[in-house]
Amino acid sequence: MREATDLYVIDINTVEFVQACGGPCTEGCLVLARIGEDAWALGDSKRPELEPLRFTSAELAAAGVDPARFGLSV
């Protein structure tokens, strides 16, 4: 498993984020991107100026975020 601090050295400038909405997308929607093996970036489409948070797969699962809702596979 990666160290959490290692996740922030991964360059995410070229990754493609996918949006998932639980309701009307007039409110903030989560965006998720795989940024490496066992590494994910999670952001807010309504606040794109904020740096996305980074998670391992285990941390993402513990937070209740399922990449399948975004059309992504683990």
Backbone as a chain_set.jsonl record, in Angstrom:
{"seq": "MREATDLYVIDINTVEFVQACGGPCTEGCLVLARIGEDAWALGDSKRPELEPLRFTSAELAAAGVDPARFGLSV", "coords": {"N": [[0.844, -1.182, 0.0], [0.498, 2.232, -0.753], [2.068, 5.121, 0.722], [0.232, 7.817, 2.083], [1.262, 10.394, 1.696], [2.858, 10.035, -0.557], [1.046, 10.021, -2.623], [0.58, 12.631, -3.362], [2.707, 13.414, -4.901], [2.3, 12.519, -7.379], [1.749, 13.441, -10.693], [-1.093, 15.018, -11.819], [-1.997, 16.461, -13.935], [-2.609, 15.601, -16.521], [-4.546, 13.671, -16.33], [-7.797, 12.206, -16.82], [-10.766, 13.24, -15.502], [-13.791, 11.828, -14.267], [-17.231, 12.404, -13.97], [-19.733, 11.94, -11.488], [-23.062, 11.904, -10.469], [-25.31, 12.149, -7.768], [-27.767, 13.133, -7.762], [-29.586, 15.959, -8.958], [-27.401, 17.716, -11.067], [-26.978, 20.351, -10.496], [-26.028, 20.97, -8.141], [-22.991, 20.53, -6.252], [-20.865, 18.153, -7.752], [-19.155, 15.081, -7.585], [-15.938, 14.37, -8.904], [-13.821, 11.95, -10.281], [-10.678, 10.357, -10.705], [-8.457, 7.846, -11.849], [-5.202, 7.772, -10.81], [-2.998, 6.289, -10.77], [-1.625, 3.015, -10.029], [-3.59, 1.686, -7.536], [-4.289, 4.255, -6.693], [-6.061, 7.297, -6.441], [-7.735, 10.34, -7.434], [-9.894, 12.725, -6.123], [-12.295, 15.111, -6.711], [-14.23, 18.224, -6.794], [-16.632, 19.223, -8.961], [-17.837, 21.711, -8.973], [-16.052, 23.318, -7.778], [-13.512, 23.689, -9.186], [-11.093, 24.951, -8.909], [-9.906, 24.132, -6.605], [-7.488, 21.873, -5.343], [-7.708, 18.447, -6.093], [-8.424, 15.858, -3.709], [-6.397, 13.101, -2.657], [-6.425, 9.552, -2.705], [-5.85, 6.173, -1.591], [-6.934, 2.99, -2.921], [-8.102, 1.518, -0.832], [-8.612, 3.525, 1.055], [-10.424, 5.078, -0.38], [-12.567, 3.285, -0.616], [-13.192, 3.01, 2.109], [-14.183, 5.522, 2.566], [-16.56, 5.324, 1.324], [-16.804, 5.686, -1.395], [-17.41, 4.544, -4.558], [-15.753, 3.529, -7.334], [-17.088, 2.366, -9.507], [-19.503, 3.708, -9.758], [-18.768, 5.831, -11.209], [-18.212, 4.774, -13.571], [-15.787, 3.579, -13.64], [-13.276, 1.074, -13.181], [-12.003, -0.894, -10.461]], "CA": [[0.0, 0.0, 0.0], [1.235, 3.498, -0.83], [1.945, 6.111, 1.788], [-0.661, 8.898, 1.64], [2.039, 11.537, 1.215], [3.345, 9.71, -1.894], [-0.007, 10.279, -3.603], [0.617, 14.028, -3.783], [3.808, 13.657, -5.841], [1.83, 12.06, -8.691], [1.266, 14.518, -11.552], [-2.472, 14.744, -12.274], [-2.359, 17.452, -14.953], [-3.083, 15.006, -17.776], [-5.547, 12.617, -16.11], [-9.172, 12.556, -17.179], [-11.712, 13.048, -14.408], [-15.134, 11.404, -14.648], [-18.203, 12.964, -13.032], [-20.892, 11.135, -11.088], [-24.01, 12.711, -9.711], [-26.301, 11.403, -7.01], [-29.037, 13.836, -7.928], [-29.422, 16.988, -9.99], [-26.023, 18.219, -11.101], [-26.916, 21.787, -10.238], [-25.25, 21.034, -6.916], [-21.65, 19.999, -6.456], [-20.741, 16.759, -8.153], [-17.823, 14.517, -7.428], [-15.196, 13.921, -10.072], [-12.849, 10.957, -9.839], [-9.73, 9.891, -11.721], [-7.392, 6.934, -11.427], [-3.947, 8.484, -11.047], [-1.939, 5.306, -10.693], [-2.063, 1.76, -9.434], [-4.013, 1.895, -6.149], [-4.253, 5.687, -6.398], [-7.203, 8.016, -6.996], [-7.911, 11.755, -7.107], [-11.32, 13.02, -5.977], [-12.496, 16.553, -6.67], [-15.576, 18.788, -6.816], [-16.792, 19.907, -10.243], [-18.267, 23.097, -8.761], [-14.911, 24.073, -7.231], [-12.363, 23.124, -9.898], [-9.855, 25.633, -8.531], [-9.333, 23.427, -5.461], [-6.761, 20.658, -5.703], [-8.407, 17.221, -5.684], [-7.842, 15.045, -2.648], [-5.853, 11.853, -3.176], [-6.754, 8.396, -1.87], [-5.57, 4.814, -2.047], [-8.196, 2.275, -3.148], [-8.673, 1.171, 0.474], [-9.143, 4.76, 1.657], [-11.605, 5.455, -1.161], [-13.632, 2.365, -0.205], [-13.567, 3.359, 3.486], [-14.959, 6.765, 2.488], [-17.839, 5.012, 0.695], [-16.8, 6.086, -2.805], [-17.272, 3.373, -5.423], [-15.393, 3.938, -8.699], [-18.075, 1.858, -10.475], [-20.523, 4.754, -9.967], [-18.178, 6.752, -12.155], [-17.899, 4.007, -14.753], [-14.378, 3.184, -13.549], [-13.087, -0.198, -12.494], [-10.94, -0.904, -9.466]], "C": [[0.887, 1.242, 0.0], [1.081, 4.296, 0.455], [1.091, 7.251, 1.243], [0.124, 10.079, 1.096], [2.58, 11.294, -0.183], [2.316, 10.052, -2.973], [0.071, 11.698, -4.156], [1.82, 14.369, -4.653], [3.429, 13.195, -7.243], [1.267, 13.247, -9.469], [-0.126, 14.155, -12.067], [-2.921, 15.702, -13.376], [-2.937, 16.847, -16.224], [-4.131, 13.914, -17.575], [-6.936, 13.132, -16.466], [-10.088, 12.222, -16.003], [-13.076, 12.689, -14.979], [-16.085, 11.883, -13.563], [-19.315, 11.972, -12.74], [-21.791, 12.011, -10.237], [-25.007, 11.809, -8.996], [-27.684, 11.998, -7.159], [-28.841, 14.869, -9.024], [-28.011, 17.573, -9.926], [-25.954, 19.742, -11.026], [-26.175, 22.023, -8.928], [-23.884, 20.449, -7.215], [-21.66, 18.523, -6.795], [-19.303, 16.319, -7.967], [-17.234, 14.172, -8.781], [-14.071, 13.029, -9.563], [-11.951, 10.577, -11.004], [-8.772, 8.895, -11.089], [-6.094, 7.641, -11.783], [-2.738, 7.558, -10.96], [-2.49, 4.013, -10.136], [-2.364, 2.014, -7.963], [-3.988, 3.363, -5.746], [-5.366, 6.405, -7.158], [-7.147, 9.482, -6.595], [-9.407, 12.049, -7.144], [-11.493, 14.522, -5.822], [-13.969, 16.918, -6.713], [-15.713, 19.609, -8.097], [-17.227, 21.365, -10.093], [-17.151, 23.963, -8.188], [-13.62, 23.555, -7.867], [-11.028, 23.786, -9.535], [-9.167, 24.97, -7.331], [-8.639, 22.15, -5.912], [-7.543, 19.437, -5.228], [-7.66, 16.514, -4.556], [-7.4, 13.72, -3.249], [-6.101, 10.727, -2.18], [-6.162, 7.119, -2.453], [-6.926, 4.162, -2.291], [-8.878, 1.933, -1.832], [-9.285, 2.397, 1.144], [-10.417, 5.204, 0.944], [-12.796, 4.593, -0.758], [-14.114, 2.694, 1.2], [-14.407, 4.63, 3.529], [-16.313, 6.551, 1.818], [-17.933, 5.433, -0.759], [-16.497, 4.858, -3.653], [-16.938, 3.828, -6.846], [-16.378, 3.449, -9.764], [-19.179, 2.879, -10.733], [-20.072, 5.797, -10.976], [-17.877, 6.058, -13.484], [-16.448, 3.557, -14.794], [-14.286, 1.845, -12.827], [-11.923, -0.098, -11.521], [-9.901, -1.82, -9.991]], "O": [[1.91, 1.281, 0.684], [0.093, 4.16, 1.177], [1.212, 7.612, 0.072], [-0.305, 10.708, 0.128], [2.751, 12.25, -0.94], [2.684, 10.341, -4.111], [-0.328, 11.943, -5.294], [1.944, 15.508, -5.104], [4.163, 13.453, -8.197], [0.41, 13.974, -8.966], [-0.311, 13.104, -12.681], [-4.104, 15.745, -13.713], [-3.685, 17.516, -16.937], [-4.562, 13.292, -18.546], [-7.206, 14.332, -16.419], [-10.172, 11.073, -15.57], [-13.469, 13.18, -16.037], [-15.782, 11.781, -12.374], [-19.779, 11.258, -13.629], [-21.32, 12.767, -9.388], [-25.485, 10.825, -9.559], [-28.668, 11.407, -6.716], [-28.02, 14.678, -9.92], [-27.504, 17.882, -8.848], [-24.968, 20.344, -11.452], [-25.746, 23.141, -8.641], [-23.648, 19.932, -8.307], [-22.388, 17.741, -6.185], [-18.364, 17.09, -8.167], [-17.942, 13.737, -9.69], [-13.447, 13.319, -8.542], [-12.401, 10.485, -12.146], [-8.331, 9.066, -9.952], [-5.905, 8.063, -12.924], [-1.595, 8.002, -11.066], [-3.673, 3.918, -9.809], [-1.507, 2.499, -7.224], [-3.7, 3.687, -4.594], [-5.59, 6.162, -8.344], [-6.588, 9.832, -5.556], [-10.099, 11.666, -8.087], [-10.917, 15.136, -4.924], [-14.842, 16.052, -6.675], [-14.986, 20.584, -8.29], [-17.006, 22.169, -10.998], [-17.278, 25.186, -8.118], [-12.742, 23.043, -7.172], [-9.963, 23.241, -9.823], [-7.988, 25.216, -7.073], [-9.152, 21.429, -6.769], [-7.993, 19.397, -4.083], [-6.433, 16.568, -4.467], [-7.968, 13.268, -4.243], [-6.0, 10.921, -0.969], [-5.995, 7.001, -3.667], [-7.957, 4.716, -1.91], [-10.099, 2.043, -1.722], [-10.36, 2.31, 1.737], [-11.371, 5.649, 1.582], [-13.903, 5.101, -0.579], [-15.316, 2.662, 1.463], [-15.243, 4.8, 4.417], [-17.125, 7.474, 1.745], [-19.033, 5.528, -1.303], [-15.461, 4.215, -3.488], [-17.775, 4.455, -7.496], [-16.486, 4.067, -10.823], [-19.737, 2.908, -11.829], [-20.88, 6.545, -11.526], [-17.351, 6.677, -14.409], [-15.934, 3.197, -15.853], [-15.113, 1.526, -11.973], [-10.984, 0.672, -11.724], [-8.873, -2.022, -9.346]]}, "num_chains": 1, "name": "protein.A"}
